[in-house]
């Protein structure tokens, strides 16, 4: 979660195994209050573990940099910015995992 006022990123730790892996899986729950302008970003490991032709990973730090640099954009534009950056990073390297990212901005 990216806080508009402070610019800080807060990691939400509650959870469990990826959805759909086990039918009867249990998950931890948590609660957070979003203030106007805050962002919630959820993504699969396929985003941050995407590799380029040199087998370098995209990594979480690069994704966080993209979130910070796009914070003033509309959600669809921020998502597009992230996906374009990811595509440029990966280049012609084959995709080996799913790439899913969801962004929500509190207004």
C-alpha positions in Angstrom: 0.0 0.0 0.0 1.3 3.4 -1.0 0.3 6.3 1.3 -0.3 9.6 -0.5 0.5 11.9 2.4 3.8 10.4 3.5 4.9 8.5 0.3 5.6 5.5 2.5 4.9 2.0 1.3 3.2 -0.3 3.8 3.4 -4.0 3.2 0.3 -6.0 4.1 1.5 -9.3 5.6 -1.7 -11.2 6.3 -2.6 -13.8 3.7 -1.9 -17.4 2.8 -1.0 -19.6 -0.2 -2.0 -18.3 -3.6 -5.7 -18.4 -4.4 -6.9 -21.5 -6.2 -4.0 -23.7 -5.2 -6.0 -25.7 -2.6 -9.8 -25.8 -2.5 -10.1 -25.7 1.3 -7.2 -23.4 2.1 -7.5 -21.0 5.0 -6.2 -17.4 5.0 -5.3 -14.8 7.6 -7.3 -11.7 7.5 -6.3 -8.1 8.2 -7.8 -4.6 8.1 -6.4 -1.4 6.9 -7.9 2.1 6.4 -7.3 3.8 3.1 -7.2 7.5 3.0 -8.0 9.7 0.0 -5.2 9.3 -2.5 -3.8 6.1 -1.0 -3.0 3.2 -3.4 -3.4 -0.5 -2.9 -1.3 -2.6 -5.2 -1.6 -6.4 -5.4 0.5 -8.5 -7.8 1.6 -12.0 -8.4 5.2 -13.1 -8.0 5.3 -13.3 -11.8 5.6 -9.5 -11.9 8.6 -9.1 -9.7 10.2 -12.4 -10.8 9.9 -11.7 -14.5 13.3 -12.2 -16.1 15.1 -10.5 -19.0 17.4 -12.2 -21.4 20.3 -11.9 -18.9 18.1 -13.7 -16.3 17.9 -10.6 -14.2 14.6 -10.3 -12.3 12.3 -7.2 -12.4 12.3 -7.2 -8.6 10.0 -5.5 -6.1 12.2 -2.4 -5.8 11.7 -1.6 -9.5 7.9 -2.0 -9.1 7.9 0.3 -6.0 9.8 2.9 -8.0 7.2 2.7 -10.7 4.4 3.1 -8.2 6.1 6.2 -6.7 6.8 7.7 -10.1 3.2 7.2 -11.3 1.3 8.2 -8.2 -0.4 11.2 -9.8 -1.8 9.1 -12.7 -5.2 7.6 -13.0 -5.3 3.9 -12.0 -5.5 2.7 -15.6 -2.6 4.9 -16.6 -0.5 3.7 -13.7 -1.2 0.1 -14.6 -0.3 0.8 -18.2 3.0 2.5 -17.1 4.0 -0.5 -15.0 3.1 -3.0 -17.8 5.1 -1.0 -20.4 8.1 -0.8 -18.1 7.8 -4.6 -17.4 7.6 -5.4 -21.1 10.6 -3.2 -21.9 12.6 -4.8 -19.1 11.8 -8.4 -20.2 12.2 -7.7 -23.9 12.2 -10.9 -26.0 12.8 -13.2 -23.0 10.1 -15.9 -22.7 7.4 -15.5 -20.0 7.7 -18.3 -17.4 4.9 -17.3 -15.0 1.6 -15.4 -14.9 1.8 -11.6 -14.6 -1.1 -10.2 -12.7 -1.3 -6.7 -11.1 -4.3 -4.9 -9.6 -4.3 -1.3 -8.5 -6.9 0.5 -6.4 -6.8 4.2 -5.5 -9.0 5.6 -2.7 -10.7 8.8 -3.7 
